[in-house]
Amino acid sequence: MLVDSHCHLDYPDFAEELPAVLERAKAAGVGHMVTICTRLSKFDGVKAVAEAHDNIYCSVGIHPHDAGKEPRTTVRELVELTSHPKVVGIGETGLDFYYDNSPQDDQEASFRIHIGASRETGLPLIIHTRDADDKTIEILDQEQEKGAFPGLIHCYSVGRGVAEAAIRHGMYISLSGILTFKNSGELREIVKDLPLDRLLVETDAPFLAPVPKRGKRNEPSFVRHTAEFAADLLGIPFAELEQATTDNFFRLFSKAAA
């Protein structure tokens, strides 16, 4: 069984054919999925998808793109929302200085609030980071000193230092379709050095479809292509990669039921 640890099944891209998308995921050996919240104002829709399917879980949080647009949340509000049995993670949150869709100060403040909720609940923090390596590492180092919290770097595609910081703090790395892209040679060299017991796989659907589906709308069934590519890259049998990433998922997202 594979797990798509990060997708967005509440997005309009899937509105007309979600049952078919889930059937294709099942046929591809994808047993569980986590549909990710990006705006608290749309959390009810995210939650509804998870509630409707036994093998789908969800998160609660505010994407850094929306940190300056959504009302500022609090640790208490996030903690209260995690009481729902299908909420297994906090985020996605983090820093994105590439698009700068929200002021950097708002992104950092939101990131630290989400960290506080992760620390309090023990639920993993789902981190988005782009063009913000140094600040991401700085915040992780500072906040881990205040008290440990679990988490992962989602859709890992940044510098080696971020991966090393995450591993140092006992966190995980999630691999997306970016790993398969033609221009991702540097990323592949970094991934070769990462411990297998810290790796997860994801789609980030509907975005970032892997080769050979590049350019199409992504969906959970496509996570198999990323997993097969990762197994070849690491020089291990696919079954070993499949088992390891699934075990890692349930170790990190311990609230989810295998």
N, C-alpha and C positions, 0 to 999 in steps of 0.2 A: 504493500500500500504506500502511495505517496500522499503528502499533505501539501496543499497550496496554502502557505502560511500568510499570504497577503494578496487580497484581491478586493475589488469594489463592485460587488454584485447588486448593490442598490442603484448603480448608475443607470441612466436612461438607455445606455447601449444594450442592456440586457432585458429591458422591460417587456419586450414582445416575445422573447423566446427563452426565458430562464429555465423552464423545465427541460428543454432540449439541450441547453448548455450543461445542465447538471447530469443529464443522461450521458453526454459525451465525456464528461469528467469521470463518471463511473466506469465507462468502457475503457478509459485510459488508465484505470487503476488508481484514480485520485479518490481517496476515502474520506478526507476531511478538508474543509476550507475555513479560512477566517476572513470575513468581510469587514473591511476597515472603515472606521469613522474618520471623516475629515472635517466635519463641522458639527458642533453640538446641536445646531438648529435643525440638522437633518438626521439626528441620531435615531429618532423613532422609525424612520425608513430602514436604516441599517439594522436595527434591532428586529424589525418585522421579518426581514429575510432570514435571520438566524432563528427566530422563533418558529418559522414555518418548516424548518428542515432539521432533522436530528443531527446531521453531520456537518452543519454549518454553525460556526461561532462568530463572535463579533468583538470589536473593541470600542472604546469611547475616547474621543479626543478631538483636538483642533490642529489641522495641518498648518505648518508654518506659513504657507501662502495666505491663510485666512486668519492668522493671529491678530492682525490689525483691523479685521473686518467683523469678526464675531465678537459678541460681548465677552469681556475678560472673565474667564472661569476662575474657580478656586479649587484648592485641594479638596475641600469638603464636598463641593458639588461633584467632582469627579469620583471621589470615594463612594458617595451615595449611589451614583449611577452604576458602579461596579457590583452592586448587590444583586443585580439581575443575573440569573444563573448562566446565561449565554455570553456574558461579557467576560472575556478571558485575557484582555490586555488593555494597556493604556496608550493611546495615540491613534493616528500617527502624529508625532510631534517632532520638534527639532529645529534645524536652521537651513534655510535656502537663500543664499546670497547671490545666486546666479540670476534668478528672476526678480528677486527683491519685491515681490508682490505685497509684502507687508514690511513696515519699518523693522530694522534689525533689533532695536530695543524691545519692541513688542514680541518678536519671535523669541528672544532670549528669555523674557519674563514668562511667556507661555511655556517654554521648554522646562524651566525650573519648576513651575507649578505642576506640570505633568510628572516630573521626577518625584516631587513630593508625594503625589498620589500613588505612584508606583512603590515608593519606599514604604508607605503606610499600609498598602494592601498586599504587597508581595507579588502583584501581577506584573508581568514583563512590560517594560517600556519599549515601544515600537518607534525607532528613531529614523527620521528622514534627514539626511545631510547632503548638501551640494554646495560646492565652492565655499565651504565654511569649515575646513578641516581643523585649523588651529583653534578656532573658538569652540568647536564641538569637543575637541580633546580637553581643552581648558575647563569647560563646564562639567564634563564627565569626571575629570580628576577632582575638581572642587566638590562636587556633589557626592561622589563616593566617599570622600573623607568625612562628610557629615553623617553618613550612614549608608550601608550597602543597599542596592536595589538591582533587580534582574532586568535584562533587556537584550535587544538585538539591534544591529544596524540593518535596516531593511533596504532591499534593492542595492546592495553594496556595489559601488562603482567609483569610489573616491581613493585617496592616497593610502599608502601602506600604514602610515601613522595612526589613522583612525581604526583600522583593523587591529593593530597592535594594542592600542589603548583599550578597545573593547575586550579583547582576549585577556588582557592584564586584569581587567575588572570582572572577569568571570562571565562576560556577555557572549553573545552569539552573532554570527554573520549569516545573512540571508542572500542567496544568489538568485538573480533574475535572468531574464532573457538577454540582458546586456552582455552577459558572459559569452554568448554565442556570436556577438556582432563582429564583423570583420576587423574593425578598428580597436578591438578590446585586448590587444596583445599584452599590454602592461598589466591590465586587470587580471588576465589569466596567469601571469607569472606570480602575482601576489597570492592568488587563490591556491596555487600549487603549494604554498608554504603554510597554509592555514590548517589547523588540526581538524580532522574529520569529525570529531565529537563536538565541534562547535558550529557545524554548517546546517543551514536549512535551505529549502528551495521555495520559490514563489513565482507568481506571474506578474503581480501588480496590474492584473487585468482591470480595465480593457486596454491598458497601455503596454508598450514594449514587448510585442510578440517576438518570440525567439526565432532564429533560423531553424527550420525552413519556412516558418509562417510569417517572416518579417514583412511588415507593411499591412498585415491584416489586423482586424480587431482581436486582441488577445482574449483568452478565456482559460479557465482552470485546467482543461484537458491538455493545454500546451505546456504545462509545467513538466510533463514527461520529456519533452525535447531538451529542456534545460538540464534536467537530471541526467539524461543519457549523455549529454555533452560534458557535464561535470565529471561523470564517472570515467569517460574516456580521457579527459584532461588529467585526472588524478591517477590514472592507470589501475583502476580497480573495477571489479565486476559491477554491472548495474545493480544487481541485487544487494550488494554491499552498500552502495550509495543510498539506495532506496531505504534499506533498513536503518542505516545510521541517521539519515535526515529525519525520518519519521520518529525514531526514538528520541532524537534531540528535540524535536517539536514538543513531544509530550512531556519531556523533562522540563523544558522551559515554560510551556503553557500548561502547567500542571492542573489547572482548573478544568481543562478540556478532558472529556472522557474518551479513552481509546476505544 
